[in-house]
Structure formats: structure tokens, C-alpha cells
Amino acid sequence: MEKPNTEDPDLLLWKAARNSADGDLRAFEELVGLYQKRILANCRYLTRDEKNYEDLAQDVFVKAFFGLKTFEGRSSFRGWLKKIKVNHCLTHLSKQQGKTSQSIEEEVTGSLREMSVPPMAESNLEARDQQARVSKILDSMPETLRIPLVMCDMDELSYEEVSSSLGIGLSAVKMRIQRARQLFRERYEAQ
């Protein structure tokens, strides 16, 4: 009788992707499918970059693909992917400091009501409204509070991992996350 496989499914997919023949991307595409929505959302919330968050998420997956051979599987694949994402987004933020950009088309298309399409289902409208409220609040928060909050609450990183990634003390991380949660709650209730 065979033993049931209790190994982490992500690690099984990682092993399949790592050991697949050149050009066979099925296992890696499955891994991307598992994490794509979360990585997209987190890149957007971490960077506040509406124009580039999809490219940032794609870069994360490209880095993961080329790093498959170096990942040893000692930690979870999910944790490894989170570290790649956080580091990539933090690098992007540091490169963007002091730079601002405005799309020429924003003023024109933003004012044309006929360019918008109303949602078809009420539940989609409510979900989008909720997401827009969360995004608006996160966007309004200072970077020093928003980034640790997203890393902890959305990425599910421990305080120690956030501390290590941001290069700040553990007590500073705890304080920032506590203040960020309080600020988020206050702004959410005020809307």
C-alpha cells in the first residue's frame, strides 16, 4: 500500500517545474495561476503604481522562473515568492522616489462619462466599491505605515520578516503596523 503524499502541493509543483524539460512550462504556469491575483494586488498596494503594477508582478514571476534552480525548497514556495515580490517592489519604490508622472490622457478620459461601462451585477458593483474604498485608504496612508501593513496583513509575513525586509527594528515594525491598522480603521469608518 502506498503512503499518501503529504508534501506541500506548491513544492510538488515547484519540483515539477524545476525538473521539466526545456520549453515545458505547464507546472510553472500552474504556480503562476495560484499566485497571480495576490501578487498583482500586492504589487499595486505596495507601490501605489497604477501604471506599472502589472509589469512589476510579471517581473516577479520572471525572477521566480529564472530562480527555480536556485530555490532549494527549505522554505515554502509561497514564502520564497513573497520575498521576491517584496524585494522587487521595494527596489521599484526606491528608484521612483522623487519621480512623479501624469498621463496626458487622464484628464480627457476621466471626464468622459460615456467611456465608463456600468457593472452588470450588483455584487460586482459592491465588490468593486469595497476594493476602491480599501485602495483609496491605502493610497492615502504614508508609505512608512502602508508598506509594513500590506506586508503583514496581505502578504502574511511575520513581524520578523517585515523587519528584515525593511531593515528596521522589530519594535518599529510592531508600532508602525499598529498605527497603520488604527489609521486604516479610522479612515474606513469615516467613509
N, C-alpha and C positions, 0 to 999 in steps of 0.2 A: 504494500500500500504506500502511495506517495504522500509525502508531507505536504500540507497546504503551504503555499508561498506567502509568508508574512512580511516580505520585504516591501519597503516603500514603493508604491507604483511609479512615483516620479523617478526614483533611482533605477527602476527597471526600464523605463523609457529612456533615461539618460544612457544606460548601458547599451540599449538597442541603438540609440543614435550614435554613440561613440564607436560601436563596433560595426555599423552599417557600411556597406560598400560605397565607394565614391559615387556620388550622384543620387544615392537613395536617402531622401530627406524625410521620409514618412514619419519616423519616430520623432525627429526634431520638430516637424510641423505639428505633431500631436502635443508636444510640450508647449509650443508657442500657443496653440489653441487653448490650452489650460490656463495660461497666464496672461494672454494678450489684453483682455479688458482691464485687468487690475494694473498691469504695467502702464497702459495708456493713461488711465485715470491718475495714477500716482505721479507719472511724469508731468502731467498737466498741473496737479495740485502742488507738487514740489517746486516747479519752476514758474508757474503763472504764465507760461509762454503759450498763448493760444495758437500761435502760428507754427510753432516747431515741436510741440509735444509728441505728435505722431512720429516725426523724424527721430526724436530722442528715443522713443520706445523701440523703433526699428533698430537704432544703433545698439540698444541694449541687447536685443536678440542676436544681432550680428556678432557682438562681442562674446555673447554666450556660445554661439555656434563655433566660433574660432577658438574658444577656450575649453570646449568639451574635452579635448585630450589632456588638458592640464588639471581639470577638476577631478579630484581623487575620490569623491563620494564619502568623505569622512563627515561632512555635514549634510544637511538636506539640500536637495537641488533648489528648492524654493528659497532657502536662506541665501544660497550662493547667488541666485539670480537677483534677489533683493539687494545684495551688496553691490553687484554690478550696476543696477539701476540707480541706487543712491549715489554711488561714486560718480557715475556719468552725469546725473542731474546736478550734483554739487559742482562738478567741473564746469558744466554749462553755465551755471549761475555765476561762478567766479569770472568766467570770460565775458559775461553780459553786464557786469557791474559798470555802471556809468553810461551804458548804451541804452537809448530809447528809440523806438521806431513807431511810425504811424503809417498805416496803409492809406494810400491815396483813395482807394475805393470805399473805405469805411464810411465816410460821410455820405456818399451818394447812395450806396446800397442800404445803409442803415435807415435812411429817411423814406425809402420807397416801401409803403405798406403792401403793395401788390407783389412784392418779391417774397413775402413770407407766406408760408403754407400752414394753415391751422392743423393741429394734430387731429387725427381721425378718432381716437378713442379717449374717453375721459381719463382713464387710468394712465395713459401715456402723458397726458397733459399734467396730471398730478405728479407723476414721477419726474418729469422734466422741470416742473416748478420747484419741487423739493431739491433736485440736483442744482438748479440755478441758485436757489437760496444758499445752499451749502457752499457752492463755488464763490458766490458773491462775498459771503462772510470770510471764507478762507483767503480770498484775494485781498480783502481789506485788512487782514492781520499783518503785523510786522513779520518780516522774514525770520527773525530770531525766535519767534513763537510758532509760526506756521510750520516751518520745516521739522522741528522736533515732534510737533503734534502729528503731522502726517506720517512721519517715520514710525512713531509709536502706535498710533491708533489705526492707521490704514495698512501700513507695512507689517504691523505686529512685531516690530523689533523691540527687544528688551531695552531698558534704560541704559544698560552697559553697552549694548550695540550702538545705540544712538550716540552715547558719549564718545565711543571710539571713532565712529564715522565722522562726527563733527569736530572732534578734537577739543572737547570741553569737559569739565569735571562732571561727575555723576550727580552731585548736588545741584549744579546749574541746570542739568537736563531735567531733573525732577521738578525744580522750581519753574522752569520755562513751560513744561508740559502742563503743570497745574494751572499756571496763569493763562496759558493758551486755552485750556478747557473752560476755564471760568469766563474768559473773554468771548469764546465761541458761544457758550450758553447764553450770556447776556445779550449778545447781538442777535442770536436766533430768536430768543423770546421777545425782543424788541420789534422784530419784523412782523 
